[in-house]
């Protein structure tokens, strides 16, 4: 062998020795670590859950359901952002801006500090009975519908034909009522990003939680169990808040929801940034699910079921063009299985009036009686 050939062979052997570990590695890879990916669960199939191994198995007990419920709440907060904790629970620093005599009750325009750097405008309605007799009265959060001009004022004064003043009605009925403003509407414009929020929805929930703190601090309020009522935006705001604060014992939701896939007939134009549910004041992360709404990690089938066993009254008009009553009916039928699990099927009630996106007088009266039944 020539010197030149010997040099080439030595070079080849050296290269082979360098590559051998890589070649062996390619021929005999280490087995991948075992990863368990939980099988997806349909939003409509409520009586199943993931067990400890990730398998989908039937719900047989309330403890089983609580595991499913925990997944539902995780899905909510994955989209909305986390519920704040003690770091944001600053002194409320209640301030009274106006005091209006409304006959049987006083209407106070107030503001309170829900967290450092953010004050929430609200109306506090206090029956004179509470002040004169010093007796403690049941209290309710009255959450307003979408209104860019008046905001929370629409639930304490009759300013819109189809946005009824249910806060005023309930104060006249003898309830203490707090009606807080919703973020990014009318004169309430908090800087969500600076305050650390992923969604306007979660900011509203936290403001409502602090509103309950405010009600609990009043000497004329009966503590322990509160009601919540809302129409349209207020209808789903009521559900979201009740799911994350167990002090709410009774929920009234008017024209507040249908399934995400049924929303406005499933039109994909509503599932992009700054449209429908994807606006900053709601849940902008939902725009990530355009074209695959079934993959959203929660839906109202699960949310209504997750309220069980608390009493819930739903108003779903047959001609509501925002939220389809057929979808609402399907949601309530599915959720009723969980209410039966708790042996309280009659605490989930619904009305289907023949009207549009409205909370008509007879249905409001039925809702007020429902609150009376469970709060008085």
C-alpha positions in Angstrom: 0.0 0.0 0.0 1.4 3.4 -0.9 1.9 6.0 1.7 -0.9 8.1 0.1 -3.4 5.2 0.3 -2.4 4.4 3.8 -3.1 8.0 4.8 -6.5 7.9 3.2 -7.4 4.7 5.0 -6.3 6.1 8.3 -8.4 9.1 7.7 -11.5 7.0 6.9 -11.0 4.9 10.1 -10.7 8.0 12.2 -13.9 9.4 10.7 -15.7 6.1 11.3 -14.6 6.1 14.9 -15.9 9.6 15.3 -19.2 8.7 13.7 -19.7 5.3 15.3 -21.5 6.6 18.5 -23.9 8.6 16.3 -24.6 5.6 14.0 -25.2 3.3 16.9 -27.5 5.9 18.4 -29.5 6.2 15.2 -29.9 2.4 14.9 -30.8 1.9 18.6 -32.7 4.9 20.0 -33.6 5.1 23.6 -37.3 4.4 24.2 -39.3 7.7 24.6 -40.6 8.6 28.0 -44.2 7.5 28.4 -46.6 10.5 28.2 -50.3 10.1 29.0 -52.5 12.5 27.0 -56.0 12.5 28.5 -58.7 11.6 26.0 -60.8 14.6 25.1 -64.3 14.8 26.7 -67.2 16.2 24.8 -68.6 19.4 26.3 -72.1 17.8 26.2 -71.2 14.6 27.9 -71.2 15.7 31.5 -71.4 12.4 33.4 -67.9 11.3 32.6 -64.5 12.4 33.9 -60.8 11.7 33.7 -59.7 9.2 36.4 -56.1 9.2 37.9 -54.7 7.4 34.8 -56.3 9.9 32.4 -59.0 7.4 31.2 -62.5 8.6 30.6 -64.9 6.8 33.0 -68.5 7.4 34.2 -69.3 9.8 37.0 -70.9 7.7 39.7 -70.5 9.9 42.7 -70.3 13.6 43.6 -66.6 13.2 44.2 -66.3 12.0 40.6 -68.2 15.0 39.4 -65.9 17.3 41.5 -62.9 16.0 39.5 -64.7 17.0 36.2 -65.7 20.3 37.7 -62.1 21.1 38.6 -61.1 20.5 34.9 -63.9 22.8 33.8 -62.7 25.6 36.1 -59.2 25.1 34.9 -60.4 25.4 31.3 -62.1 28.7 32.2 -59.1 30.3 33.8 -56.8 29.0 31.1 -58.8 31.3 28.7 -59.7 34.1 31.1 -56.5 34.3 33.1 -56.1 33.3 36.7 -58.3 34.7 39.5 -56.3 37.2 41.5 -55.5 36.4 45.1 -54.6 38.1 48.3 -52.0 40.3 46.6 -54.9 42.4 45.1 -57.2 42.4 48.1 -56.4 45.9 49.3 -58.7 48.0 51.6 -62.0 48.8 49.8 -61.8 52.5 50.7 -65.6 53.0 50.0 -66.4 56.6 48.8 -69.9 58.0 48.4 -70.3 60.4 45.5 -74.1 60.9 45.5 -77.0 60.0 47.7 -80.5 60.0 46.1 -83.7 59.5 48.0 -85.8 57.0 46.0 -88.7 56.6 48.3 -88.4 53.2 49.9 -84.7 53.1 49.5 -81.6 55.2 49.1 -79.5 55.1 45.9 -75.8 55.8 46.6 -73.4 56.3 43.7 -70.1 55.0 45.2 -66.7 53.8 44.2 -64.5 51.2 45.8 -60.9 50.0 45.4 -61.0 46.5 44.0 -57.2 46.3 43.8 -54.2 48.7 44.0 -54.6 51.3 41.2 -58.2 50.5 40.2 -61.4 52.0 41.6 -64.8 50.6 40.5 -67.9 52.8 40.1 -71.1 51.2 41.4 -74.6 51.9 42.7 -75.4 50.7 46.2 -79.2 50.6 46.8 -80.2 50.4 50.5 -83.8 49.9 51.6 -84.7 52.4 54.3 -86.0 49.5 56.4 -82.4 48.4 57.0 -81.4 51.8 58.3 -84.5 52.4 60.4 -84.9 49.0 62.0 -81.3 47.9 62.0 -82.3 44.5 60.7 -80.1 42.6 58.3 -81.3 42.1 54.7 -80.4 39.7 51.9 -78.1 41.2 49.3 -77.7 40.9 45.5 -75.2 41.7 42.8 -77.1 43.3 39.9 -74.8 43.0 36.8 -75.6 45.2 33.9 -75.9 44.4 30.1 -73.8 45.9 27.4 -74.3 49.7 27.4 -71.5 52.0 26.2 -73.4 55.2 27.2 -74.9 54.5 30.6 -73.1 51.3 31.8 -74.2 50.2 35.3 -76.8 53.0 35.5 -79.2 51.0 33.3 -80.0 48.6 36.1 -81.0 51.3 38.6 -83.0 53.6 36.2 -85.3 52.7 33.3 -83.2 54.2 30.5 -83.6 51.5 27.8 -86.8 49.8 26.7 -85.4 46.2 26.8 -82.7 46.7 29.5 -84.9 46.6 32.5 -84.0 48.2 35.8 -83.9 45.0 37.9 -81.6 46.6 40.5 -84.2 49.2 41.2 -87.0 46.5 41.3 -85.1 44.4 43.8 -84.3 47.3 46.1 -88.0 48.1 46.1 -88.6 44.5 47.0 -86.4 44.9 50.1 -82.9 43.7 48.9 -79.7 45.5 49.4 -78.3 45.8 45.8 -74.8 46.5 44.5 -74.6 47.3 40.8 -70.9 47.6 39.8 -69.7 48.9 36.4 -68.2 46.5 33.8 -64.7 47.2 32.6 -64.2 49.1 29.3 -67.8 50.4 29.2 -69.1 53.9 29.6 -67.0 55.8 32.2 -65.2 52.8 33.6 -62.0 52.3 31.5 -59.3 50.4 33.5 -56.0 49.6 31.9 -56.3 45.8 31.8 -52.7 45.2 30.6 -51.2 47.5 33.2 -53.2 45.7 35.9 -52.0 42.3 34.7 -55.3 40.9 33.2 -55.5 38.5 30.3 -59.2 39.4 29.8 -61.9 41.9 30.7 -64.0 39.0 31.8 -61.5 38.2 34.7 -61.3 41.8 35.7 -65.1 42.0 35.9 -65.1 38.8 38.0 -62.5 40.2 40.4 -64.4 43.5 40.7 -67.6 41.5 41.5 -65.7 39.4 44.1 -64.6 42.6 45.8 -68.2 43.9 45.5 -69.2 40.9 47.6 -66.5 41.9 50.1 -68.1 45.3 50.2 -71.6 43.9 50.8 -70.3 41.7 53.6 -68.8 44.7 55.4 -72.1 46.5 55.6 -73.8 46.2 59.0 -77.3 46.0 57.4 -76.4 43.0 55.1 -77.1 39.4 55.9 -73.9 37.5 55.3 -73.3 34.0 54.1 -75.3 33.7 50.9 -75.8 36.3 48.2 -77.8 36.4 44.9 -76.6 37.5 41.5 -78.8 38.7 38.6 -77.8 39.9 35.1 -79.2 40.4 31.6 -77.2 39.8 28.4 -73.5 40.7 29.3 -74.7 40.6 32.9 -76.2 37.2 32.3 -72.9 35.5 31.6 -71.0 37.8 34.0 -73.3 36.4 36.7 -72.5 32.8 35.8 -68.7 33.4 35.6 -68.6 35.2 39.0 -70.7 32.5 40.7 -68.4 29.8 39.5 -65.4 31.4 41.1 -67.1 32.7 44.3 -69.1 30.2 46.4 -70.6 33.0 48.5 -73.1 33.4 45.6 -75.9 31.0 46.4 -78.5 31.9 43.8 -78.0 32.8 40.1 -80.4 34.5 37.6 -79.1 34.7 34.1 -81.2 36.4 31.4 -80.2 36.2 27.7 -76.7 35.4 28.8 -75.5 32.4 26.8 -75.8 29.6 24.4 -73.1 27.2 23.3 -70.0 28.6 21.6 -70.8 26.6 18.5 -74.3 28.0 18.3 -73.3 31.6 19.0 -74.8 33.8 16.3 -75.5 30.7 14.2 -71.8 29.7 14.3 -70.7 32.5 12.0 -66.9 32.4 11.9 -66.7 36.1 11.4 -67.5 36.4 15.2 -64.4 34.4 16.1 -61.6 36.9 15.3 -59.9 39.6 17.4 -62.2 42.4 18.5 -65.3 40.6 17.5 -68.0 38.8 19.6 -66.5 36.9 22.5 -63.0 37.7 21.4 -63.1 41.4 22.3 -60.7 42.7 24.9 -63.5 43.3 27.4 -64.4 39.6 27.1 -61.9 36.9 26.3 -59.5 37.8 23.5 -57.8 34.4 23.7 -60.9 32.7 22.2 -59.8 34.1 18.8 -57.2 31.3 18.8 -60.0 28.8 18.4 -61.5 30.2 15.3 -62.4 27.2 13.0 -62.1 24.7 15.9 -64.7 25.8 18.5 -65.1 22.3 19.9 -61.5 22.6 21.2 -62.3 25.5 23.5 -61.5 24.1 26.9 -65.0 24.9 28.3 -68.5 25.6 27.2 -71.8 26.6 28.8 -73.0 23.0 29.0 -70.2 22.5 31.6 -70.5 25.9 33.2 -74.2 25.6 34.1 -73.6 22.1 35.4 -70.7 23.3 37.5 -73.1 25.6 39.4 -74.9 22.6 40.8 -76.4 22.3 43.4 -77.0 26.0 43.6 -80.4 27.3 42.3 -80.2 28.8 38.8 -83.0 30.6 36.9 -82.5 31.2 33.1 -84.5 33.4 30.8 -84.1 32.3 27.1 -86.5 34.1 24.8 -87.6 32.2 21.7 -86.7 35.1 19.3 -83.4 36.1 20.9 -81.0 36.6 17.9 -77.9 36.9 20.2 -78.3 33.5 22.0 -80.3 30.7 20.5 -83.0 29.4 22.8 -82.7 25.9 21.3 -79.1 25.8 22.3 -79.9 27.0 25.8 -82.5 24.3 26.1 -79.9 21.7 25.1 -77.5 23.1 27.7 -80.0 23.0 30.5 -81.1 19.4 29.6 -77.5 18.3 29.8 -76.8 20.1 33.0 -79.9 18.7 34.6 -78.2 15.3 34.9 -75.7 16.9 37.3 -78.5 18.5 39.3 -80.1 15.1 39.5 -76.8 13.7 40.9 -77.3 16.2 43.7 -81.0 15.3 44.1 -82.1 18.9 43.4 -83.5 18.9 39.8 -86.1 21.5 40.6 -83.5 24.2 41.5 -82.7 24.5 37.7 -85.5 26.6 36.2 -86.0 28.2 32.8 -88.5 30.5 31.1 -88.9 30.8 27.3 -90.9 33.9 26.6 -92.0 34.7 23.0 -89.9 37.9 22.6 -86.5 39.0 21.4 -83.4 39.8 23.5 -85.4 41.1 26.5 -86.2 40.4 30.2 -89.9 41.0 30.1 -92.0 42.0 33.2 -93.6 38.6 33.8 -90.3 36.7 33.5 -88.6 39.3 35.8 -91.4 38.7 38.3 -90.8 34.9 38.2 -87.0 35.5 38.6 -87.7 37.8 41.7 -89.9 35.1 43.2 -87.1 32.6 42.6 -84.7 34.8 44.5 -87.2 35.3 47.3 -87.6 31.5 47.6 -83.9 30.9 47.9 -82.7 34.0 49.8 -85.4 35.0 52.2 
